[in-house]
Amino acid sequence: MKKASSILKELTMVFVLIGLLIVFAVLCKVVAGRNFLSLANLLNILGQNANLLIIGVGITFIMLGGGMDLSTGFLVATVGITMAMLNGSGLGFLPTILIGIALAVALSALNGAVYAWLKVFPFIITLATQYILNGCAFLLTGGVSKTFRELSGGFKVLGGSNVLKFLTKLGVNLNGVSLKSGVLVAVVMVALGSFILNKTHFGRNVYALGSNPEAVALSGVSVPKMRIAVFALAGFFFGVSQVVNIGYIGAVNNSMGVGTEFTVMAGCMLGGVKMGGGGGKMSNMVVGVLIIGVLNSGMNFLNMNQYWQYVALGIVLLAAIILDTLQAESVQKRAKLVAGQDPALADTSSQKKEA
């Protein structure tokens, strides 16, 4: 049985999410005269963030495995443009999305391969591929920004159709309530990611890879191959996310998806997924991403200046980093206590050794 304190700690960000909903409900009613907690708006928030939740599944695997990926947004933009061009040239919907997802897997696996080969933290590696992919997204369209709107209806079916529409045929008045199909895809992807993490040997190895890669090697698992596999799996979710995003928006351009990696990483850290591995769950990511989604929606409801929104999101990102650092320090102190060391004395001795 878990102690009440540990349960409360796990639910801290859930309380933060609920608190944000209440705060914006009051502010939006008083300041803007709008109902923030209407069912239509809550479902709209889920629809807007469905693709981010799917990207979050992939980012969670990478973070739990001890890595990070700054190129995600440019990867999904390149994949989106590729799918739009293939589909526009007459290729069917199913072959288009299969090629798109396969491309996302290949590009992400390439990041993992370079990471495994160079054996350095993937910050610089993915920063480099970020530039490469940004260039590729525009080179595909002749060096100019281009928007594709004439796309197969299959995209809308997977990302932008209203799954409650059948209720209108039964005489139910929905009053603007719409549940986008992308939300259902996101639920399936989160469930799949959670299953892989919690119910498979691969998932256990992902946790071990982030916390103790030496132990993974000693258990007979190839660390380089494991790193590549983690990035490749993340690429699958990145590809699916762009299919959903295209369906939700109904179009795609060279920059669609750029910047999502920072939003999702901030959400992961807010929820409790530790940067560099060592702990976290898929549910942590979901809560963290939804916190940012609610924050964005609330500020839009209040008609806040866009630049103030940037300030607020920056503060949230900084809070996520601080929270991640404090959690890491707490884990280290508990580990020292378990080992029979006084954390303060251990820190002092380590500082002397460094000097």
N, C-alpha and C positions, 0 to 999 in steps of 0.2 A: 504493500500500500504506500502510495506517495504521501509525503507530508503536506499539510495544508499550505505551508510556505512555498514549497516547490511548485504546487499546483497554481497558486496565485501568481508566482513568477512567470510561469508559462502563459498565463492568461493576461498578463500585463498589457500587451499590445491589443488584445481583443477589447479590453476596457478602454484603451485609447481610441480605438475605432468607434466604439459605441459613444464615447464622450464627444468625438468630433461630429458624429451624426446629430447629437443633441444640440451642440453649440451652433452648428449651421442651421438646424431647424429653427432655433430661436432667432438667430440673426437674420436669416432670410425672410422670416415672417415679419419681424419688426422693421428692418431696413428696406427690404424690397417688396414686401407684401406677397411673397411667393411661398408655396408649400414645398419645402426641400425633401420632406419624408414621404412624398406621394409615391405610390407603387410605380407609377410611370417613370419617375425620376430615378428611383433606386434600380429599376431594371435597365434604365438607360446607362447608368454608371457601370453596371456589369457589362453591357454591350460595348461600351467605349473601351473597357479595359480587358476584354476577352483575349485579344492578341497579346497584350502585355503579360497576362497570366500564363499563356502558353510559352512565351519567351522565357518567363520566369522559371518554368520547369527546367528548361535547358541550362539557364544561368545557375540554378540551384545545384545541378549536378556538377557543373564546373567549379563552383565555389566550394562545395563539400569535398571535391577531389583535390583541393589545394590550389586551384588556379583562378584566373579571371580572364575576361574577354572584352576588350574595348572595341572590337571590330564588329560586334553583333549587328548594330544598326545598319552599317554599310553592307554587311553580308545580306541581310534581308532585303535591302534596297536593290542590290544587284540581282538577287533571286527574283524579286518582283518584276523588274524590268525584263529579265530573261523570259519569265512565264508570259508576260504581256506580249512580247514580240513573237514568241512561238505560237501563242493562241491567235494573235492577229494575222499570222501567216497562213492560218487554216488548220493548224494542228488541233485535234480534239481536246476537250477539257481534261479527261483522265490522263492521257499521255503528257499533257502540259504540266499538271501538278506533280506527277510522278518524276518527271525530269527536274522540275524545280526543287522538289524535296531532296532528290538525289544530289543535285548541285549543292544545296545547303549542307548536306552531310559531308560531301567531298571537301568543300571549302573549310568547314569547321574542323574536319579531321586533319587537314593540312596544318592548321594552327596547332593542333595537338601533336602532330608529327615533328614540327619544328621545335616545339616546347620540349618534347622528349629527347630530341637530338642535341639541342644546345644545353639542356639541363639548367635553364635559368628561369626565374619567375616570368610568366608570360606577359607582363605589362608591356615591355618594349616590343615583343614579338607581335602582339595583337595591335599595338599602336602602328607598327609598320604595315600590317595587312589592312588596317583601317584606311590608310592612304591609298594602298593598291586597289582595294575594292571601291573606294570612292571614285577613283579614276576610271575603273572598269564600268561602273554604272553609267557614266557619261559617255565613255567611248562607244558603248553599245548603241547609243542613240546619236552618234556622229559628233559628240562633243557639245551638244546642246541639251537643255532641259526639255523634256517631252512628257506629256501626260497621255496615257492610254485609257480610253473609256469604252471602246467597243470590245467587250470581253464576253466570254461564254456565261450563260446564266447559271452554270454550275458553281461559279464563285459566290454568287448571291445566295444560292441554296445552302452553302456551307458556312457563310459568314453573315449575310445580311437579311435573310428572310425572317418573317415573324412567325414563330412556331405556334403562337396563340391564335393565328388567323382563322383556324378551323372553328373557333368558338363563335365567330361572327355568323358563320353559316348555321349555327344552332340557335341564333337569335340573341346571343349575349352581347351587350354593349360594352366594348372594351375601354371606352373613354380615353383613347390615346395610349393605352397600355400596350407595350410591345416587348416581347422577349426574343431577342435575336438568336438565330441558330448558332452563331459563333460562341455564345455563352455555353451551349450544350457541348460543343466541340471542346471548349476550354475545360469543362468539368471532366470530360472523358480523358483529356490529356493530363490533367492534374492527378486523376485517379490512376492512370497508367504510370506516371512518374512515381507516385507514392508506392504503388505495388512493387515496382522495380527496386526502389530504395529499401523497402522494408521486408520484402518477401523473397528476395533472390540473393544468391551468392555474389552476384555482380554488385548489388546495392551495398552489401556489407563491405565489399572491397573498396567501393567508392569512399565510404566513411574512413576506412583504414588508410587509404591513399592520402587523404587530407591530413590525418592526425599522425600517422606513423608509416611512411612509405617503406622504411627499412623492414618493418614487420611484414608488409605485403611481399617484398622480395624474398624474405626468409620462408614465407609460406608456399613459395613455388610459383607465384604469379609474377609475370613480367611487368615491371613498373612502366617502362616505355609503352608497351602495348596497351596497358590499362589507361594511360593518359590519352592515347589516341582514341581509344574506345569511348572514353567519357566525352571528349569533344565531338566525336562523330554522332553519339547519341543526342547530344545537345543540338547538333545541326539538324537532326530530324525534327525536333520541336520548333526550331527557328523556321524551318521551311513550312511547317503546318501553320505557324502563326501568321506568315505572310499571306497564305491562301485565305485565311479567315479575315485578315485585315483588308485585303482587296475586295472580298465579298461585302464587308461592312461598309466600306467607303464607296465602292462602285467604280473605282478608278485606281490607277497606279502611276507614280512618276519616279524620277531618279532619286529623290530624297525621302521617299516614304519609308519610315522606319528609323531614319537616322536620329540618334540620340536616345533611343529607347533603352539601350544598355545601361545608361546612367540611372534612368528612372527605375528600372527593374533591380539593379544592384542595390540602389538605395532602399527599395522596398524589401529586398531580401534581408539586408542588414537591420533594418527597422524591425522586421518580424523576428529576428534572432538567428538567422543563418550567418555563421561566422566567416568572415573573409579569410582565406587561407586554409579553410577546413577546420575540422575539430568539433563541429556540432551544428544542429539545425534540422528542421523537418520541412516537408513540402507545405504543410499547413502554415508554417511561419512565413513563407514567401507569399502565400495567398493573402494573409492578413496585412502584411507590409505593403504589398502592391495596392490593395484596396484602400488602405489609409491614404496613400498618395492620390488615388483616384477620387476619393471623397473630398480631399483637400482641393484638388483641381476643380471639381464640380461645384463645390461650395463657393470658391472664389469667383467662378464664372457667374453663379447665381447672384452674387453681390456686385457684379459688374466692376470688379477690381481692375485697376490698371495692370496691363500685361507685365510691366516691369516689376511691380510689387509682387506679382505672382512668381516671377523668377527669384526674387529675394526670399519669399516664403519657402519655395522648393529648395533653394540653396541652404536655408536654415535646417530644413528637414534632412537634407543629405548630410550636413555637418553633424546633426544630432544622431544620425545613423552611424556615422564613423565613431563618434564618442561612445555610443552605446556598445558598438562592436569592440572597441578598445577596453572598455570597463569589463565587459564579459570575459575577454581574453585574460585580463589580469586576475579576475575572480577565479577562473579555471586554474590558472597557474598556482595561485595561493592554496586552493583546495588540494591540488596535486602535491604540493610541498608538505601540507599538513598530513596527508595520507602517508607520505614517505617518512614522517616523523621529524620534519624540519620546521624550524620557526621561520615563516616567510620573511620576516624583517631581517633576521640574521642571514638567511640565505641570499637575500638581495644585496646585503652589505658585503658579504664575502665575494659574490660574483662581481661587484663593482671594483673590489680591491684587485681581483685577478685581472680585470680588464685594464686597470691602471698599470 
